[in-house]
């Protein structure tokens, strides 16, 4: 997963991306048999959104952003630990989507 640092950088802020990452999975409360523990796997998650932030530890992804560049609010946002990310595919820049007219 160390190659992720080569996949994404601050120049990618504002891009639309598909991010595949591994999330933790809790087995549940109480005591569990070893077989149940062994059979529990972390799920692979696919998240799609605008890259709105990047730190040394996390990538910030927002599903909803304003078309207005002065509006800095974003909706349905999450922070994904970089150590959990194993693939990033870029779908385009904000400008690519602002130029379309939908009817």
C-alpha positions, 0 to 999 in steps of 0.5 A: 500500500506504500505505492499510494503516495505515488498515486495521489498528491495535492495536485489531485485536489478537486478531481472526481475519483473512485477510491477502493479501500479496505475497511475494518469489520467488527465481529460483534460484542462478546466472546467468539470462537476462533473459527468465527474470528478466522472467517471474518474478513475486512470488506473492500469498499468503493467510494466515489467523490470529489477529493476535497482534502489530503493530509499525510494520513487521510484523503477527504472525499465529498460526494456533493460540491457546489458548482460555484467556486466561491461556495466552499461547503461540501456534503456527504463527506468522509475521511479515508485513512491512506493506509487503507486505500489500494486503488485510485482512479480519476474520472475528471476535473470539476471544470470537465463537469461544469461545462455540460448543460443538462436538460 
